[in-house]
């Protein structure tokens, strides 16, 4: 990836909020499925060993009902 446009095309449901600098710089992202913002290095999100942030798979606590 050489620029912001190439990086955004690879991300799909995640939007880079801050300008893409290089694969190792920490930048702000927005995950459209849950509406959360998070900081990550592009190299963590794209590539052979890519990882989604924990918030992407977390459950919403306000939807849990506890029956006693």
PQR file of N, CA, C, O and H, with PARSE charges and radii, in Angstrom:
ATOM      1  N   UNK A   1       0.834  -1.167   0.000 -0.4000 1.5000
ATOM      2  CA  UNK A   1       0.000   0.000   0.000 -0.0000 2.0000
ATOM      3  C   UNK A   1       0.884   1.237   0.000  0.5500 1.7000
ATOM      4  O   UNK A   1       1.820   1.373   0.788 -0.5500 1.4000
ATOM      5  N   UNK A   2       0.552   2.108  -0.895 -0.4000 1.5000
ATOM      6  CA  UNK A   2       1.377   3.300  -1.025 -0.0000 2.0000
ATOM      7  C   UNK A   2       0.664   4.573  -0.599  0.5500 1.7000
ATOM      8  O   UNK A   2       1.314   5.573  -0.293 -0.5500 1.4000
ATOM      9  H   UNK A   2      -0.208   1.997  -1.535  0.4000 1.0000
ATOM     10  N   UNK A   3      -0.670   4.550  -0.575 -0.4000 1.5000
ATOM     11  CA  UNK A   3      -1.384   5.777  -0.236 -0.0000 2.0000
ATOM     12  C   UNK A   3      -2.711   5.481   0.449  0.5500 1.7000
ATOM     13  O   UNK A   3      -3.099   4.324   0.614 -0.5500 1.4000
ATOM     14  H   UNK A   3      -1.198   3.738  -0.824  0.4000 1.0000
ATOM     15  N   UNK A   4      -3.402   6.554   0.846 -0.4000 1.5000
ATOM     16  CA  UNK A   4      -4.670   6.453   1.568 -0.0000 2.0000
ATOM     17  C   UNK A   4      -5.720   5.695   0.765  0.5500 1.7000
ATOM     18  O   UNK A   4      -6.447   4.874   1.324 -0.5500 1.4000
ATOM     19  H   UNK A   4      -3.087   7.493   0.712  0.4000 1.0000
ATOM     20  N   UNK A   5      -5.810   5.956  -0.526 -0.4000 1.5000
ATOM     21  CA  UNK A   5      -6.827   5.321  -1.364 -0.0000 2.0000
ATOM     22  C   UNK A   5      -6.631   3.805  -1.424  0.5500 1.7000
ATOM     23  O   UNK A   5      -7.594   3.052  -1.275 -0.5500 1.4000
ATOM     24  H   UNK A   5      -5.219   6.623  -0.980  0.4000 1.0000
ATOM     25  N   UNK A   6      -5.418   3.362  -1.635 -0.4000 1.5000
ATOM     26  CA  UNK A   6      -5.129   1.923  -1.687 -0.0000 2.0000
ATOM     27  C   UNK A   6      -5.436   1.254  -0.351  0.5500 1.7000
ATOM     28  O   UNK A   6      -5.990   0.156  -0.312 -0.5500 1.4000
ATOM     29  H   UNK A   6      -4.636   3.973  -1.756  0.4000 1.0000
ATOM     30  N   UNK A   7      -5.076   1.914   0.730 -0.4000 1.5000
ATOM     31  CA  UNK A   7      -5.319   1.359   2.063 -0.0000 2.0000
ATOM     32  C   UNK A   7      -6.813   1.222   2.325  0.5500 1.7000
ATOM     33  O   UNK A   7      -7.258   0.188   2.824 -0.5500 1.4000
ATOM     34  H   UNK A   7      -4.626   2.806   0.699  0.4000 1.0000
ATOM     35  N   UNK A   8      -7.585   2.233   2.000 -0.4000 1.5000
ATOM     36  CA  UNK A   8      -9.030   2.207   2.250 -0.0000 2.0000
ATOM     37  C   UNK A   8      -9.728   1.131   1.417  0.5500 1.7000
ATOM     38  O   UNK A   8     -10.691   0.526   1.886 -0.5500 1.4000
ATOM     39  H   UNK A   8      -7.224   3.073   1.595  0.4000 1.0000
ATOM     40  N   UNK A   9      -9.263   0.885   0.201 -0.4000 1.5000
ATOM     41  CA  UNK A   9      -9.852  -0.152  -0.648 -0.0000 2.0000
ATOM     42  C   UNK A   9      -9.703  -1.538  -0.026  0.5500 1.7000
ATOM     43  O   UNK A   9     -10.569  -2.394  -0.208 -0.5500 1.4000
ATOM     44  H   UNK A   9      -8.480   1.377  -0.180  0.4000 1.0000
ATOM     45  N   UNK A  10      -8.625  -1.763   0.696 -0.4000 1.5000
ATOM     46  CA  UNK A  10      -8.360  -3.061   1.309 -0.0000 2.0000
ATOM     47  C   UNK A  10      -9.187  -3.261   2.583  0.5500 1.7000
ATOM     48  O   UNK A  10      -9.546  -4.393   2.905 -0.5500 1.4000
ATOM     49  H   UNK A  10      -7.922  -1.068   0.844  0.4000 1.0000
ATOM     50  N   UNK A  11      -9.491  -2.196   3.305 -0.4000 1.5000
ATOM     51  CA  UNK A  11     -10.143  -2.307   4.607 -0.0000 2.0000
ATOM     52  C   UNK A  11     -11.603  -2.744   4.577  0.5500 1.7000
ATOM     53  O   UNK A  11     -12.012  -3.519   5.442 -0.5500 1.4000
ATOM     54  H   UNK A  11      -9.199  -1.276   3.044  0.4000 1.0000
ATOM     55  N   UNK A  12     -12.389  -2.292   3.640 -0.4000 1.5000
ATOM     56  CA  UNK A  12     -13.822  -2.594   3.511 -0.0000 2.0000
ATOM     57  C   UNK A  12     -14.662  -1.991   4.629  0.5500 1.7000
ATOM     58  O   UNK A  12     -15.058  -0.831   4.515 -0.5500 1.4000
ATOM     59  H   UNK A  12     -12.056  -1.663   2.938  0.4000 1.0000
ATOM     60  N   UNK A  13     -14.960  -2.734   5.724 -0.4000 1.5000
ATOM     61  CA  UNK A  13     -15.868  -2.239   6.770 -0.0000 2.0000
ATOM     62  C   UNK A  13     -15.185  -1.327   7.785  0.5500 1.7000
ATOM     63  O   UNK A  13     -15.852  -0.758   8.649 -0.5500 1.4000
ATOM     64  H   UNK A  13     -14.639  -3.676   5.817  0.4000 1.0000
ATOM     65  N   UNK A  14     -13.887  -1.183   7.693 -0.4000 1.5000
ATOM     66  CA  UNK A  14     -13.140  -0.299   8.593 -0.0000 2.0000
ATOM     67  C   UNK A  14     -12.701   0.923   7.801  0.5500 1.7000
ATOM     68  O   UNK A  14     -12.201   0.800   6.682 -0.5500 1.4000
ATOM     69  H   UNK A  14     -13.345  -1.646   6.992  0.4000 1.0000
ATOM     70  N   UNK A  15     -12.890   2.106   8.387 -0.4000 1.5000
ATOM     71  CA  UNK A  15     -12.516   3.355   7.729 -0.0000 2.0000
ATOM     72  C   UNK A  15     -11.343   3.979   8.466  0.5500 1.7000
ATOM     73  O   UNK A  15     -11.365   4.088   9.692 -0.5500 1.4000
ATOM     74  H   UNK A  15     -13.296   2.206   9.295  0.4000 1.0000
ATOM     75  N   UNK A  16     -10.328   4.385   7.733 -0.4000 1.5000
ATOM     76  CA  UNK A  16      -9.215   5.113   8.331 -0.0000 2.0000
ATOM     77  C   UNK A  16      -9.657   6.560   8.525  0.5500 1.7000
ATOM     78  O   UNK A  16      -9.896   7.275   7.552 -0.5500 1.4000
ATOM     79  H   UNK A  16     -10.310   4.297   6.737  0.4000 1.0000
ATOM     80  N   UNK A  17      -9.764   6.991   9.783 -0.4000 1.5000
ATOM     81  CA  UNK A  17     -10.198   8.348  10.099 -0.0000 2.0000
ATOM     82  C   UNK A  17      -9.056   9.324   9.879  0.5500 1.7000
ATOM     83  O   UNK A  17      -9.259  10.413   9.342 -0.5500 1.4000
ATOM     84  H   UNK A  17      -9.569   6.411  10.573  0.4000 1.0000
ATOM     85  N   UNK A  18      -7.873   8.942  10.286 -0.4000 1.5000
ATOM     86  CA  UNK A  18      -6.687   9.779  10.102 -0.0000 2.0000
ATOM     87  C   UNK A  18      -5.964   9.388   8.820  0.5500 1.7000
ATOM     88  O   UNK A  18      -6.201   8.317   8.260 -0.5500 1.4000
ATOM     89  H   UNK A  18      -7.708   8.057  10.722  0.4000 1.0000
ATOM     90  N   UNK A  19      -5.096  10.255   8.372 -0.4000 1.5000
ATOM     91  CA  UNK A  19      -4.359  10.046   7.118 -0.0000 2.0000
ATOM     92  C   UNK A  19      -3.381   8.873   7.241  0.5500 1.7000
ATOM     93  O   UNK A  19      -2.645   8.763   8.222 -0.5500 1.4000
ATOM     94  H   UNK A  19      -4.903  11.124   8.827  0.4000 1.0000
ATOM     95  N   UNK A  20      -3.388   8.004   6.233 -0.4000 1.5000
ATOM     96  CA  UNK A  20      -2.440   6.883   6.157 -0.0000 2.0000
ATOM     97  C   UNK A  20      -1.042   7.436   5.903  0.5500 1.7000
ATOM     98  O   UNK A  20      -0.840   8.226   4.981 -0.5500 1.4000
ATOM     99  H   UNK A  20      -3.985   8.093   5.436  0.4000 1.0000
ATOM    100  N   UNK A  21      -0.081   7.020   6.723 -0.4000 1.5000
ATOM    101  CA  UNK A  21       1.301   7.471   6.562 -0.0000 2.0000
ATOM    102  C   UNK A  21       2.168   6.328   6.056  0.5500 1.7000
ATOM    103  O   UNK A  21       2.806   6.432   5.008 -0.5500 1.4000
ATOM    104  H   UNK A  21      -0.246   6.379   7.472  0.4000 1.0000
ATOM    105  N   UNK A  22       2.182   5.226   6.821 -0.4000 1.5000
ATOM    106  CA  UNK A  22       2.915   4.021   6.436 -0.0000 2.0000
ATOM    107  C   UNK A  22       2.335   2.850   7.219  0.5500 1.7000
ATOM    108  O   UNK A  22       1.533   3.075   8.126 -0.5500 1.4000
ATOM    109  H   UNK A  22       1.664   5.142   7.672  0.4000 1.0000
ATOM    110  N   UNK A  23       2.704   1.618   6.910 -0.4000 1.5000
ATOM    111  CA  UNK A  23       2.098   0.449   7.558 -0.0000 2.0000
ATOM    112  C   UNK A  23       2.350   0.349   9.058  0.5500 1.7000
ATOM    113  O   UNK A  23       1.608  -0.342   9.756 -0.5500 1.4000
ATOM    114  H   UNK A  23       3.355   1.435   6.173  0.4000 1.0000
ATOM    115  N   UNK A  24       3.368   1.016   9.564 -0.4000 1.5000
ATOM    116  CA  UNK A  24       3.720   0.888  10.977 -0.0000 2.0000
ATOM    117  C   UNK A  24       3.290   2.076  11.849  0.5500 1.7000
ATOM    118  O   UNK A  24       3.538   2.072  13.055 -0.5500 1.4000
ATOM    119  H   UNK A  24       3.970   1.577   8.997  0.4000 1.0000
ATOM    120  N   UNK A  25       2.662   3.073  11.265 -0.4000 1.5000
ATOM    121  CA  UNK A  25       2.217   4.223  12.057 -0.0000 2.0000
ATOM    122  C   UNK A  25       0.840   3.950  12.652  0.5500 1.7000
ATOM    123  O   UNK A  25      -0.025   3.377  11.989 -0.5500 1.4000
ATOM    124  H   UNK A  25       2.462   3.077  10.286  0.4000 1.0000
ATOM    125  N   UNK A  26       0.641   4.356  13.887 -0.4000 1.5000
ATOM    126  CA  UNK A  26      -0.636   4.150  14.569 -0.0000 2.0000
ATOM    127  C   UNK A  26      -1.597   5.256  14.145  0.5500 1.7000
ATOM    128  O   UNK A  26      -1.290   6.439  14.288 -0.5500 1.4000
ATOM    129  H   UNK A  26       1.343   4.822  14.425  0.4000 1.0000
ATOM    130  N   UNK A  27      -2.767   4.867  13.622 -0.4000 1.5000
ATOM    131  CA  UNK A  27      -3.762   5.851  13.193 -0.0000 2.0000
ATOM    132  C   UNK A  27      -5.153   5.461  13.701  0.5500 1.7000
ATOM    133  O   UNK A  27      -5.401   4.305  14.045 -0.5500 1.4000
ATOM    134  H   UNK A  27      -3.017   3.906  13.506  0.4000 1.0000
ATOM    135  N   UNK A  28      -6.037   6.428  13.739 -0.4000 1.5000
ATOM    136  CA  UNK A  28      -7.400   6.219  14.202 -0.0000 2.0000
ATOM    137  C   UNK A  28      -8.245   5.595  13.100  0.5500 1.7000
ATOM    138  O   UNK A  28      -8.192   6.024  11.947 -0.5500 1.4000
ATOM    139  H   UNK A  28      -5.836   7.367  13.459  0.4000 1.0000
ATOM    140  N   UNK A  29      -9.028   4.575  13.464 -0.4000 1.5000
ATOM    141  CA  UNK A  29      -9.916   3.878  12.538 -0.0000 2.0000
ATOM    142  C   UNK A  29     -11.328   3.884  13.097  0.5500 1.7000
ATOM    143  O   UNK A  29     -11.526   4.095  14.293 -0.5500 1.4000
ATOM    144  H   UNK A  29      -9.071   4.228  14.400  0.4000 1.0000
ATOM    145  N   UNK A  30     -12.309   3.652  12.234 -0.4000 1.5000
ATOM    146  CA  UNK A  30     -13.715   3.542  12.636 -0.0000 2.0000
ATOM    147  C   UNK A  30     -14.256   2.234  12.075  0.5500 1.7000
ATOM    148  O   UNK A  30     -14.135   1.963  10.880 -0.5500 1.4000
ATOM    149  H   UNK A  30     -12.148   3.480  11.262  0.4000 1.0000
ATOM    150  N   UNK A  31     -14.862   1.415  12.957 -0.4000 1.5000
ATOM    151  CA  UNK A  31     -15.438   0.138  12.542 -0.0000 2.0000
ATOM    152  C   UNK A  31     -16.933   0.334  12.347  0.5500 1.7000
ATOM    153  O   UNK A  31     -17.656   0.572  13.314 -0.5500 1.4000
ATOM    154  H   UNK A  31     -14.961   1.636  13.928  0.4000 1.0000
ATOM    155  N   UNK A  32     -17.404   0.238  11.115 -0.4000 1.5000
ATOM    156  CA  UNK A  32     -18.792   0.588  10.790 -0.0000 2.0000
ATOM    157  C   UNK A  32     -19.831  -0.391  11.342  0.5500 1.7000
ATOM    158  O   UNK A  32     -20.980   0.003  11.541 -0.5500 1.4000
ATOM    159  H   UNK A  32     -16.817   0.044  10.329  0.4000 1.0000
ATOM    160  N   UNK A  33     -19.472  -1.635  11.593 -0.4000 1.5000
ATOM    161  CA  UNK A  33     -20.443  -2.610  12.095 -0.0000 2.0000
ATOM    162  C   UNK A  33     -20.898  -2.308  13.520  0.5500 1.7000
ATOM    163  O   UNK A  33     -22.059  -2.534  13.858 -0.5500 1.4000
ATOM    164  H   UNK A  33     -18.539  -1.955  11.432  0.4000 1.0000
ATOM    165  N   UNK A  34     -19.997  -1.802  14.355 -0.4000 1.5000
ATOM    166  CA  UNK A  34     -20.378  -1.524  15.745 -0.0000 2.0000
ATOM    167  C   UNK A  34     -20.274  -0.042  16.092  0.5500 1.7000
ATOM    168  O   UNK A  34     -20.679   0.361  17.183 -0.5500 1.4000
ATOM    169  H   UNK A  34     -19.053  -1.618  14.080  0.4000 1.0000
ATOM    170  N   UNK A  35     -19.744   0.770  15.195 -0.4000 1.5000
ATOM    171  CA  UNK A  35     -19.664   2.206  15.419 -0.0000 2.0000
ATOM    172  C   UNK A  35     -18.540   2.652  16.333  0.5500 1.7000
ATOM    173  O   UNK A  35     -18.536   3.803  16.770 -0.5500 1.4000
ATOM    174  H   UNK A  35     -19.415   0.443  14.309  0.4000 1.0000
ATOM    175  N   UNK A  36     -17.594   1.792  16.636 -0.4000 1.5000
ATOM    176  CA  UNK A  36     -16.502   2.121  17.549 -0.0000 2.0000
ATOM    177  C   UNK A  36     -15.296   2.684  16.806  0.5500 1.7000
ATOM    178  O   UNK A  36     -15.028   2.322  15.661 -0.5500 1.4000
ATOM    179  H   UNK A  36     -17.596   0.857  16.281  0.4000 1.0000
ATOM    180  N   UNK A  37     -14.575   3.578  17.480 -0.4000 1.5000
ATOM    181  CA  UNK A  37     -13.309   4.095  16.975 -0.0000 2.0000
ATOM    182  C   UNK A  37     -12.183   3.420  17.755  0.5500 1.7000
ATOM    183  O   UNK A  37     -12.331   3.132  18.942 -0.5500 1.4000
ATOM    184  H   UNK A  37     -14.793   3.872  18.410  0.4000 1.0000
ATOM    185  N   UNK A  38     -11.066   3.171  17.089 -0.4000 1.5000
ATOM    186  CA  UNK A  38      -9.926   2.542  17.737 -0.0000 2.0000
ATOM    187  C   UNK A  38      -8.647   2.925  17.014  0.5500 1.7000
ATOM    188  O   UNK A  38      -8.671   3.296  15.840 -0.5500 1.4000
ATOM    189  H   UNK A  38     -10.946   3.405  16.124  0.4000 1.0000
ATOM    190  N   UNK A  39      -7.532   2.833  17.725 -0.4000 1.5000
ATOM    191  CA  UNK A  39      -6.224   3.096  17.147 -0.0000 2.0000
ATOM    192  C   UNK A  39      -5.568   1.769  16.796  0.5500 1.7000
ATOM    193  O   UNK A  39      -5.630   0.813  17.568 -0.5500 1.4000
ATOM    194  H   UNK A  39      -7.513   2.532  18.678  0.4000 1.0000
ATOM    195  N   UNK A  40      -4.937   1.718  15.623 -0.4000 1.5000
ATOM    196  CA  UNK A  40      -4.240   0.499  15.206 -0.0000 2.0000
ATOM    197  C   UNK A  40      -3.220   0.836  14.129  0.5500 1.7000
ATOM    198  O   UNK A  40      -3.314   1.858  13.450 -0.5500 1.4000
ATOM    199  H   UNK A  40      -4.886   2.495  14.996  0.4000 1.0000
ATOM    200  N   UNK A  41      -2.262  -0.036  13.996 -0.4000 1.5000
ATOM    201  CA  UNK A  41      -1.303   0.076  12.904 -0.0000 2.0000
ATOM    202  C   UNK A  41      -1.905  -0.614  11.684  0.5500 1.7000
ATOM    203  O   UNK A  41      -2.480  -1.694  11.824 -0.5500 1.4000
ATOM    204  H   UNK A  41      -2.186  -0.867  14.547  0.4000 1.0000
ATOM    205  N   UNK A  42      -1.794  -0.031  10.498 -0.4000 1.5000
ATOM    206  CA  UNK A  42      -2.331  -0.677   9.292 -0.0000 2.0000
ATOM    207  C   UNK A  42      -1.805  -2.100   9.089  0.5500 1.7000
ATOM    208  O   UNK A  42      -2.527  -2.964   8.592 -0.5500 1.4000
ATOM    209  H   UNK A  42      -1.327   0.846  10.384  0.4000 1.0000
ATOM    210  N   UNK A  43      -0.578  -2.337   9.465 -0.4000 1.5000
ATOM    211  CA  UNK A  43      -0.005  -3.671   9.292 -0.0000 2.0000
ATOM    212  C   UNK A  43      -0.746  -4.714  10.130  0.5500 1.7000
ATOM    213  O   UNK A  43      -0.729  -5.898   9.794 -0.5500 1.4000
ATOM    214  H   UNK A  43       0.008  -1.635   9.869  0.4000 1.0000
ATOM    215  N   UNK A  44      -1.405  -4.282  11.229 -0.4000 1.5000
ATOM    216  CA  UNK A  44      -2.189  -5.201  12.058 -0.0000 2.0000
ATOM    217  C   UNK A  44      -3.502  -5.576  11.384  0.5500 1.7000
ATOM    218  O   UNK A  44      -4.045  -6.646  11.660 -0.5500 1.4000
ATOM    219  H   UNK A  44      -1.419  -3.320  11.502  0.4000 1.0000
ATOM    220  N   UNK A  45      -4.022  -4.730  10.517 -0.4000 1.5000
ATOM    221  CA  UNK A  45      -5.348  -4.941   9.931 -0.0000 2.0000
ATOM    222  C   UNK A  45      -5.315  -5.536   8.526  0.5500 1.7000
ATOM    223  O   UNK A  45      -6.317  -6.075   8.055 -0.5500 1.4000
ATOM    224  H   UNK A  45      -3.582  -3.860  10.293  0.4000 1.0000
ATOM    225  N   UNK A  46      -4.180  -5.442   7.863 -0.4000 1.5000
ATOM    226  CA  UNK A  46      -4.070  -5.890   6.475 -0.0000 2.0000
ATOM    227  C   UNK A  46      -2.885  -6.843   6.358  0.5500 1.7000
ATOM    228  O   UNK A  46      -1.828  -6.614   6.946 -0.5500 1.4000
ATOM    229  H   UNK A  46      -3.366  -5.005   8.245  0.4000 1.0000
ATOM    230  N   UNK A  47      -3.073  -7.887   5.608 -0.4000 1.5000
ATOM    231  CA  UNK A  47      -1.953  -8.771   5.361 -0.0000 2.0000
ATOM    232  C   UNK A  47      -2.205 -10.194   5.802  0.5500 1.7000
ATOM    233  O   UNK A  47      -3.318 -10.558   6.181 -0.5500 1.4000
ATOM    234  H   UNK A  47      -3.931  -8.072   5.130  0.4000 1.0000
ATOM    235  N   UNK A  48      -1.176 -10.975   5.748 -0.4000 1.5000
ATOM    236  CA  UNK A  48      -1.245 -12.408   6.009 -0.0000 2.0000
ATOM    237  C   UNK A  48      -1.742 -12.718   7.427  0.5500 1.7000
ATOM    238  O   UNK A  48      -2.523 -13.650   7.618 -0.5500 1.4000
ATOM    239  H   UNK A  48      -0.272 -10.679   5.440  0.4000 1.0000
ATOM    240  N   UNK A  49      -1.302 -11.957   8.399 -0.4000 1.5000
ATOM    241  CA  UNK A  49      -1.676 -12.211   9.795 -0.0000 2.0000
ATOM    242  C   UNK A  49      -2.552 -11.093  10.345  0.5500 1.7000
ATOM    243  O   UNK A  49      -2.374 -10.668  11.487 -0.5500 1.4000
ATOM    244  H   UNK A  49      -0.667 -11.200   8.243  0.4000 1.0000
ATOM    245  N   UNK A  50      -3.486 -10.619   9.550 -0.4000 1.5000
ATOM    246  CA  UNK A  50      -4.332  -9.501   9.968 -0.0000 2.0000
ATOM    247  C   UNK A  50      -5.216  -9.887  11.149  0.5500 1.7000
ATOM    248  O   UNK A  50      -5.617 -11.041  11.297 -0.5500 1.4000
ATOM    249  H   UNK A  50      -3.630 -10.964   8.622  0.4000 1.0000
ATOM    250  N   UNK A  51      -5.511  -8.890  11.986 -0.4000 1.5000
ATOM    251  CA  UNK A  51      -6.330  -9.102  13.164 -0.0000 2.0000
ATOM    252  C   UNK A  51      -7.363  -7.994  13.252  0.5500 1.7000
ATOM    253  O   UNK A  51      -7.030  -6.820  13.094 -0.5500 1.4000
ATOM    254  H   UNK A  51      -5.185  -7.952  11.865  0.4000 1.0000
ATOM    255  N   UNK A  52      -8.613  -8.355  13.501 -0.4000 1.5000
ATOM    256  CA  UNK A  52      -9.625  -7.350  13.783 -0.0000 2.0000
ATOM    257  C   UNK A  52      -9.491  -6.958  15.242  0.5500 1.7000
ATOM    258  O   UNK A  52      -9.070  -7.771  16.065 -0.5500 1.4000
ATOM    259  H   UNK A  52      -8.883  -9.309  13.630  0.4000 1.0000
ATOM    260  N   UNK A  53      -9.838  -5.739  15.570 -0.4000 1.5000
ATOM    261  CA  UNK A  53      -9.745  -5.333  16.968 -0.0000 2.0000
ATOM    262  C   UNK A  53     -10.742  -6.109  17.833  0.5500 1.7000
ATOM    263  O   UNK A  53     -11.727  -6.643  17.324 -0.5500 1.4000
ATOM    264  H   UNK A  53     -10.181  -5.078  14.902  0.4000 1.0000
ATOM    265  N   UNK A  54     -10.489  -6.167  19.108 -0.4000 1.5000
ATOM    266  CA  UNK A  54     -11.352  -6.897  20.032 -0.0000 2.0000
ATOM    267  C   UNK A  54     -12.776  -6.357  19.996  0.5500 1.7000
ATOM    268  O   UNK A  54     -13.728  -7.128  20.121 -0.5500 1.4000
ATOM    269  H   UNK A  54      -9.688  -5.734  19.522  0.4000 1.0000
ATOM    270  N   UNK A  55     -12.939  -5.053  19.828 -0.4000 1.5000
ATOM    271  CA  UNK A  55     -14.274  -4.473  19.814 -0.0000 2.0000
ATOM    272  C   UNK A  55     -15.119  -5.022  18.674  0.5500 1.7000
ATOM    273  O   UNK A  55     -16.348  -5.013  18.755 -0.5500 1.4000
ATOM    274  H   UNK A  55     -12.166  -4.427  19.726  0.4000 1.0000
ATOM    275  N   UNK A  56     -14.481  -5.496  17.619 -0.4000 1.5000
ATOM    276  CA  UNK A  56     -15.213  -6.013  16.464 -0.0000 2.0000
ATOM    277  C   UNK A  56     -15.966  -7.292  16.819  0.5500 1.7000
ATOM    278  O   UNK A  56     -17.000  -7.587  16.219 -0.5500 1.4000
ATOM    279  H   UNK A  56     -13.483  -5.504  17.554  0.4000 1.0000
ATOM    280  N   UNK A  57     -15.467  -8.040  17.773 -0.4000 1.5000
ATOM    281  CA  UNK A  57     -16.121  -9.291  18.129 -0.0000 2.0000
ATOM    282  C   UNK A  57     -16.735  -9.263  19.524  0.5500 1.7000
ATOM    283  O   UNK A  57     -17.239 -10.281  19.998 -0.5500 1.4000
ATOM    284  H   UNK A  57     -14.627  -7.800  18.261  0.4000 1.0000
ATOM    285  N   UNK A  58     -16.697  -8.116  20.181 -0.4000 1.5000
ATOM    286  CA  UNK A  58     -17.230  -8.045  21.544 -0.0000 2.0000
ATOM    287  C   UNK A  58     -18.750  -7.986  21.531  0.5500 1.7000
ATOM    288  O   UNK A  58     -19.362  -7.545  20.559 -0.5500 1.4000
ATOM    289  H   UNK A  58     -16.287  -7.289  19.796  0.4000 1.0000
ATOM    290  N   UNK A  59     -19.346  -8.438  22.626 -0.4000 1.5000
ATOM    291  CA  UNK A  59     -20.799  -8.409  22.730 -0.0000 2.0000
ATOM    292  C   UNK A  59     -21.235  -7.098  23.380  0.5500 1.7000
ATOM    293  O   UNK A  59     -20.458  -6.465  24.096 -0.5500 1.4000
ATOM    294  H   UNK A  59     -18.849  -8.796  23.416  0.4000 1.0000
ATOM    295  N   UNK A  60     -22.459  -6.699  23.133 -0.4000 1.5000
ATOM    296  CA  UNK A  60     -22.979  -5.467  23.716 -0.0000 2.0000
ATOM    297  C   UNK A  60     -23.565  -5.796  25.080  0.5500 1.7000
ATOM    298  O   UNK A  60     -24.497  -6.594  25.189 -0.5500 1.4000
ATOM    299  H   UNK A  60     -23.091  -7.213  22.551  0.4000 1.0000
ATOM    300  N   UNK A  61     -23.021  -5.183  26.111 -0.4000 1.5000
ATOM    301  CA  UNK A  61     -23.450  -5.481  27.474 -0.0000 2.0000
ATOM    302  C   UNK A  61     -24.864  -5.011  27.761  0.5500 1.7000
ATOM    303  O   UNK A  61     -25.522  -5.576  28.636 -0.5500 1.4000
ATOM    304  H   UNK A  61     -22.265  -4.535  26.023  0.4000 1.0000
ATOM    305  N   UNK A  62     -25.355  -4.005  27.063 -0.4000 1.5000
ATOM    306  CA  UNK A  62     -26.702  -3.513  27.331 -0.0000 2.0000
ATOM    307  C   UNK A  62     -27.782  -4.450  26.798  0.5500 1.7000
ATOM    308  O   UNK A  62     -28.964  -4.224  27.059 -0.5500 1.4000
ATOM    309  H   UNK A  62     -24.821  -3.547  26.353  0.4000 1.0000
ATOM    310  N   UNK A  63     -27.416  -5.479  26.072 -0.4000 1.5000
ATOM    311  CA  UNK A  63     -28.383  -6.427  25.517 -0.0000 2.0000
ATOM    312  C   UNK A  63     -28.464  -7.722  26.326  0.5500 1.7000
ATOM    313  O   UNK A  63     -29.259  -8.602  25.994 -0.5500 1.4000
ATOM    314  H   UNK A  63     -26.456  -5.663  25.860  0.4000 1.0000
ATOM    315  N   UNK A  64     -27.655  -7.853  27.383 -0.4000 1.5000
ATOM    316  CA  UNK A  64     -27.634  -9.081  28.180 -0.0000 2.0000
ATOM    317  C   UNK A  64     -28.715  -9.005  29.258  0.5500 1.7000
ATOM    318  O   UNK A  64     -28.841  -8.002  29.961 -0.5500 1.4000
ATOM    319  H   UNK A  64     -27.010  -7.138  27.653  0.4000 1.0000
ATOM    320  N   UNK A  65     -29.477 -10.066  29.373 -0.4000 1.5000
ATOM    321  CA  UNK A  65     -30.512 -10.152  30.396 -0.0000 2.0000
ATOM    322  C   UNK A  65     -30.111 -11.265  31.357  0.5500 1.7000
ATOM    323  O   UNK A  65     -29.863 -12.397  30.940 -0.5500 1.4000
ATOM    324  H   UNK A  65     -29.374 -10.881  28.802  0.4000 1.0000
ATOM    325  N   UNK A  66     -30.050 -10.937  32.640 -0.4000 1.5000
ATOM    326  CA  UNK A  66     -29.682 -11.935  33.651 -0.0000 2.0000
ATOM    327  C   UNK A  66     -30.953 -12.375  34.356  0.5500 1.7000
ATOM    328  O   UNK A  66     -31.692 -11.550  34.892 -0.5500 1.4000
ATOM    329  H   UNK A  66     -30.251 -10.018  32.978  0.4000 1.0000
ATOM    330  N   UNK A  67     -31.204 -13.682  34.353 -0.4000 1.5000
ATOM    331  CA  UNK A  67     -32.375 -14.252  35.019 -0.0000 2.0000
ATOM    332  C   UNK A  67     -31.914 -14.931  36.298  0.5500 1.7000
ATOM    333  O   UNK A  67     -31.046 -15.803  36.269 -0.5500 1.4000
ATOM    334  H   UNK A  67     -30.603 -14.352  33.917  0.4000 1.0000
ATOM    335  N   UNK A  68     -32.501 -14.525  37.428 -0.4000 1.5000
ATOM    336  CA  UNK A  68     -32.110 -15.078  38.729 -0.0000 2.0000
ATOM    337  C   UNK A  68     -33.198 -15.965  39.265  0.5500 1.7000
ATOM    338  O   UNK A  68     -33.058 -16.525  40.352 -0.5500 1.4000
ATOM    339  H   UNK A  68     -33.206 -13.816  37.452  0.4000 1.0000
TER
END
